[in-house]
């Protein structure tokens, strides 16, 4: 499903990624671990097409995204990739339901269909009574579940998560971890996760360690 070959990335004189190779199969949950500054988030941003490698090829769902740019790349990202970050990045002026619908609206999904899908996801995630609540009215765990629903609303092939439980308390972290594995079981959802959480890494199908710019 994902094949990354010989990924290099530098920032000025700092060579962060030094020839990373990675394959991800459909339905896998992969954790990437390593010391701060090892290049984990840089790799995740490149895999998620938020940044471009200086060298190497990236194929997602049989598409060589290394060759895409501009609107084509943005459209591909919107249709095939979901994101969950440490901080939920929900828009404070919108309700939970509206926040989840945003990627679908960007994809020009009809409003009724987008709303139906968003409600289904929020109900699945135990938030059916929070549809009209704004982020400030939600707990940290609830906000992150809304962010997960937003990541899933377009039916992406893969969700990239950067420290998804890093800003949550212990109980909310455990609930989020269990949720990710339930999504894999129920929806065959693929996840690539950067984490410092030992429990989540141990639960994953594979744990890859970033050392000196390589896996």
Order of alpha helices (4+ residues) and beta strands (2+ residues): beta-beta-beta-alpha-beta-beta-alpha-beta-alpha-alpha-alpha-beta-alpha-beta-alpha-beta
